[in-house]
Amino acid sequence: MIKIDIPKADVIITKKKPLEDVKDHKISSEYGFTDFRQISREKGGIILFYNSKDELLFVGKARKLRQRVTKHFDDNVSAIKKHRDEVQKIAVIYVEDPMEREIYETYIINKEQAKYNIDKVFYK
């Protein structure tokens, strides 16, 4: 048996109430997330989206995390496009190795039973 420990999140951002003055925070302020700048532009890793009950909604991976996170909120083909309003917290785990990212993503999806992941699911 292989034992995998899920690493602790390196960055956690939570939804904020809409502010009138969000001029310097253009990124997805519509959905209440204005501090994506905390996520590295250059690092790769795993992205975890949670709801208000701290239930895992979706797990994804990316070579450049900040770009990918913002695309989930701006893109029409995102796997969470119908559930963006549900997202209350985003956790990011930095994982540079592409193979490790793939393993962690698949493991977390199945171990935590992410609600909206449809690929890589073995628990249903």
C-alpha positions in Angstrom: 0.0 0.0 0.0 1.2 3.5 -0.8 0.8 6.1 1.8 0.3 9.7 0.6 0.0 12.6 3.0 -1.9 15.7 1.7 0.4 18.7 2.2 -0.9 21.7 4.1 -2.0 24.6 2.0 0.6 27.3 1.3 -1.9 30.0 0.6 -5.6 30.2 1.6 -7.8 33.0 0.3 -11.4 33.5 1.4 -14.3 35.3 -0.2 -14.8 38.9 0.8 -17.9 41.0 0.8 -18.1 43.2 -2.2 -16.5 46.6 -1.7 -17.4 49.8 -3.5 -13.7 50.7 -4.0 -12.0 47.7 -5.7 -10.1 49.7 -8.3 -6.7 48.0 -7.6 -8.3 44.5 -7.4 -9.8 43.9 -10.8 -9.4 40.1 -10.6 -12.7 38.4 -10.1 -14.0 40.9 -7.6 -17.5 40.0 -8.9 -17.1 36.7 -7.1 -15.6 38.2 -3.9 -12.0 37.1 -4.3 -9.8 40.2 -4.6 -6.5 38.9 -3.2 -5.3 36.4 -5.8 -2.0 38.3 -5.8 -1.1 36.2 -2.8 -0.8 33.2 -5.1 2.5 32.9 -7.0 2.5 33.7 -10.7 5.5 31.4 -11.4 4.8 28.3 -9.2 2.8 25.2 -10.1 0.7 23.2 -7.8 -2.8 22.1 -6.7 -5.9 24.3 -6.3 -8.7 23.3 -3.9 -12.1 25.1 -3.9 -14.3 24.9 -0.8 -17.8 26.0 0.0 -19.1 27.7 3.2 -19.4 24.4 5.0 -15.7 23.6 4.2 -16.8 20.9 1.8 -14.4 20.3 -1.1 -16.0 21.3 -4.3 -13.3 20.9 -6.9 -9.6 20.1 -7.2 -7.4 21.2 -10.0 -3.7 21.4 -10.9 -1.7 24.0 -12.8 1.8 24.8 -14.0 1.1 28.5 -13.2 -1.3 28.7 -10.4 -2.5 32.3 -10.3 -3.4 32.2 -14.0 -5.3 29.0 -13.6 -7.2 30.2 -10.5 -8.3 33.4 -12.3 -9.4 31.4 -15.4 -11.7 29.4 -13.2 -13.6 32.6 -12.5 -13.3 34.3 -15.9 -13.5 31.3 -18.3 -16.7 29.9 -19.9 -15.2 26.4 -20.0 -14.2 26.1 -16.3 -15.4 22.9 -14.6 -16.8 25.1 -11.8 -18.5 27.8 -14.0 -22.0 26.9 -12.7 -20.8 26.8 -9.1 -18.6 29.9 -8.8 -21.0 31.5 -6.3 -20.7 28.5 -4.1 -16.9 28.9 -3.7 -16.0 30.5 -0.4 -12.4 29.5 0.1 -9.5 28.6 -2.2 -6.5 26.7 -0.9 -3.3 26.4 -2.9 -0.5 23.9 -2.4 2.7 24.5 -4.3 4.0 21.4 -6.0 6.6 22.0 -8.7 7.0 18.4 -10.1 4.3 17.7 -12.8 4.1 14.0 -11.8 3.6 14.8 -8.2 0.9 17.3 -9.1 -0.9 14.6 -11.1 -0.7 12.1 -8.2 -1.8 14.6 -5.5 -4.7 15.9 -7.7 -6.0 12.3 -8.3 -5.5 11.3 -4.7 -7.2 14.4 -3.2 -10.2 14.1 -5.5 -10.8 10.5 -4.4 -9.8 10.8 -0.7 -11.8 13.9 0.0 -14.5 13.1 -2.6 -14.5 16.4 -4.4 -18.1 17.3 -5.4 -17.6 18.6 -8.9 -14.7 16.6 -10.2 -15.9 14.2 -12.8 -12.5 13.0 -14.2 -10.2 10.8 -12.2 -13.0 9.7 -9.9 -12.8 6.2 -8.5 -15.1 6.4 -5.5 -18.5 6.5 -7.2 
